[in-house]
Amino acid sequence: MTRKTKPTEPSSAPADLTLAQQVGAKAARKLKARRNGTPGVWFGLGMMGLIGWSVVVPTLMGAALGLWLDQHYPDGRSWTLALLMAGLTLGCINAWHWIAQEDRSMHEEQENDDA
């Protein structure tokens, strides 16, 4: 009897390797989640507070500067209203920056986990 060797199929090896990589990535994500834990309620509240203060502080500073200008340099313009709106705009841009940065960080982390 002649001994037949099983031919290796090039198409089956990458599929097995891909499945192994997928299982390995899932296992790594689970281990990382157990190690780091999921962000809880306090993390969410802290993030909301950070975003809130990043809007409130420039708005109040603009209003305070506007009041000071209105008291010391009175004319037909309302510096309070103008600088309040400028501070609010600056605060919203600042909040948008924080949210975009956090979103980028989450996507990079997810891509690193998948790789």
C-alpha positions in Angstrom: 0.0 0.0 0.0 1.1 3.4 -0.8 0.8 6.0 1.7 -1.1 9.0 0.6 -0.3 12.4 2.1 -3.0 14.9 2.5 -2.5 17.9 0.3 -2.5 21.2 2.1 -5.2 23.5 0.8 -4.0 27.1 0.7 -7.6 28.4 1.0 -8.3 26.5 4.2 -5.3 27.8 6.2 -6.1 31.5 5.9 -9.7 30.9 6.9 -8.5 29.0 10.0 -6.0 31.7 10.8 -8.7 34.4 10.4 -11.0 32.5 12.8 -8.1 32.1 15.2 -7.3 35.8 15.0 -11.0 36.7 15.6 -11.2 34.4 18.6 -7.9 35.8 19.9 -9.1 39.4 19.5 -12.3 38.7 21.3 -10.5 37.0 24.2 -8.1 40.0 24.4 -11.0 42.4 24.5 -12.7 40.4 27.3 -9.5 40.3 29.3 -9.0 44.0 28.8 -12.6 44.7 29.8 -12.2 42.6 33.0 -8.9 44.4 33.8 -10.1 48.0 33.2 -13.8 47.6 33.9 -16.5 49.4 32.2 -17.0 53.1 32.8 -19.8 53.5 35.3 -22.3 56.1 36.2 -19.7 58.3 37.9 -17.6 58.4 34.8 -20.5 59.6 32.7 -21.5 62.2 35.3 -17.9 63.4 35.5 -17.8 63.7 31.7 -21.1 65.6 31.6 -19.7 67.9 34.3 -16.5 68.5 32.3 -18.5 69.3 29.2 -20.9 71.6 31.2 -18.1 73.5 32.8 -16.3 73.9 29.5 -19.4 75.8 28.3 -20.3 77.7 31.5 -16.9 79.2 32.3 -16.3 81.0 29.0 -20.0 82.2 29.0 -19.8 83.6 32.5 -16.4 85.2 31.8 -17.8 86.9 28.7 -20.8 88.2 30.6 -18.6 89.5 33.5 -16.3 91.3 31.0 -19.3 92.7 29.2 -20.8 94.0 32.4 -17.5 95.6 33.4 -17.2 97.2 29.9 -20.8 98.5 30.1 -20.2 100.1 33.4 -16.9 101.7 32.5 -17.5 102.6 28.9 -21.3 103.3 28.5 -22.4 103.8 24.9 -25.2 102.5 22.7 -23.9 99.0 22.5 -24.5 96.2 24.9 -21.1 94.6 25.6 -22.7 92.2 28.0 -24.9 90.6 25.4 -22.2 90.6 22.8 -19.5 89.0 25.0 -22.0 86.6 26.5 -22.8 85.3 23.1 -19.0 85.2 22.2 -18.3 83.2 25.4 -21.2 80.8 24.7 -19.9 80.2 21.2 -16.3 79.7 22.5 -17.7 77.3 25.2 -19.6 75.3 22.6 -16.6 75.0 20.4 -14.6 73.9 23.5 -17.2 71.2 24.3 -17.2 70.0 20.8 -13.4 69.6 20.9 -13.7 67.5 24.1 -16.4 65.3 22.7 -14.5 64.8 19.4 -11.3 64.0 21.3 -13.1 61.4 23.4 -14.7 59.9 20.3 -11.4 59.6 18.6 -9.9 58.0 21.6 -12.6 55.4 21.8 -12.3 54.6 18.1 -8.5 54.3 18.3 -8.9 52.0 21.2 -11.4 49.8 19.4 -9.1 49.7 16.3 -6.1 48.7 18.5 -8.2 45.9 20.0 -9.3 44.6 16.6 -5.7 44.7 15.2 
